[in-house]
Amino acid sequence: MTQSAQLLYTARTHTSGGRQDGTARSSDGRLDVKLSPPGGAGIGTNPEQLFAAGWSACFEGAMEKAARKRKIVLPRKSAIDAEIDLVLDEGAYSLRARLKVSLPGLDPEIARGIIDDAHQTCPYSKAVRGNIDVTVALI
């Protein structure tokens, strides 16, 4: 980080029990979730779902910024379906991701440009770039 970088926000959570039967709570109390294994019968969410929700929300914000630069308003019904796979390959765990973006009513070329710009600027996209397999599709 450069000396001119400005800290905008720090998220703080406390997690205990892990994904098997844990809990995660934010320092401000706005997030308070039970955790359970992916695909299991538990009543809680799992880290992959939380990651999918966070990334898709951030990505939509990045698309809004990209659209504003083009003097375009995103369609009211724009949406992102995020899929995060937990993969076990030769004894090692990893993630794989797909973002399926819907921008109804926008010209596909314009929509693709907005999506591509968002993928370059979204902090989540930057964090995973080169680390996991990611597909970003216009649907």
N, C-alpha and C positions, 0 to 999 in steps of 0.2 A: 504494500500500500504506500502511496506517496504521502509526503508531509502535508499536502494540501487536501488530502482525503478528509471528508467530513462524516463522522459517525452519525447516522440518522436514527438508528434504533438497535436495541439489543433485546432479543427474546430470551427469556430465562424460564427454564422448566426444571422440575424435579421429578425424576422417574425412579420407581422402585419396582422390583419384581419382574422386570423385563417383559418380553412379549408373551410369556406363558400364562401369567396371571397377575400382571402388574397394573400400575396406575401411573399416569403422567398428569402433572398439574403445573400450570404456568404461575409465575410469581405474582401476577395480578389476579389470579383466580378465574380468569375468563375462559381458560381451557382446563377442563377436569375430566379426564377420560379413563375408562377401564381399558386395559390392553388384553388381547388374546391372540393366539397364533392365527396366521392367515389360513382361511378356509376351514378353520376349526369350528367347533360348536360353541365356543365361548361367547359371552354377551358383549365383549368389548370390540374396539377397533384394532387395527394393527398399524405398524409403522409405514407399510407400503400404502395403505389408504390415506394416511396423514400426508405422506409425501406427494401422492397424486393430487390431493386437494390443494395443498400449498403451491405446488408447481403450476397447476392449471389456473389458479387465481392470480398468481404473479404473471403468468404468460398473458392472460387477458389484459392486465394492466399495461404490459409492454406493447400489446397490439393497439391499445387505445392511444398510446404515445406515438406509435408508428403511423397510425391513421391521422392523428392531428397534424403531423409533419406534412402529410399529403393533402391536408385540408379536407379530410373525409371523416364523416361520422360513422362509427361502427353500427351495424344493424342492431336494433334492440334485442333481437333473438339470437345474437351471436352466442356461441357456446363452445366449450372444450370438453371432450371426453378423454380423460387421462387413464391410461392403463400402465400399471407398474408391475412387472413380473419379478418374482423372487426365483432365482435360478440356482440349481445345484449342478455344477459341472466338475466332474473328477474330484469330488470332495470339497470344492470351494464354492461359497455362496457369492452371488453377484446379482445385479439388477439389470433389467432391460425395460425400455419405456416406449410408449406410443402416445402421441398427442394427436387426437382427431379433432380438427378445428372446423366449425361450421360458421360461415359468414354469409347467410342467405341474402340474396339480392345484389351482392357485390360481383362485379366482373371478376372471373376467375384469375386473370393476370394481376389485377390490382390486389385481390385477396391474397394471392401467393406472395406478392411483394411485401405486404403487411406482415404476413406470417414469418417470412424469411428475416425481415428486420427485427421482429419481436424475438425470434430465436437467437439473434446475435446480441440482443441487449438484456434479455430477461436474466436476472441473477441466478435463478435455478438452472437455466440452460447453460449459462457460463460455468456453473459449478460442476456439471456432469460432462461437459464437452471433453471428448477424448477418454472418458472413464467408463462409460457404459454405452451400449447400443441404443440409439434414439432414432425414432421415426416420427416426423411431424408431417401429417397429411391434411390436405383440404378435403373435406367431405361435403 
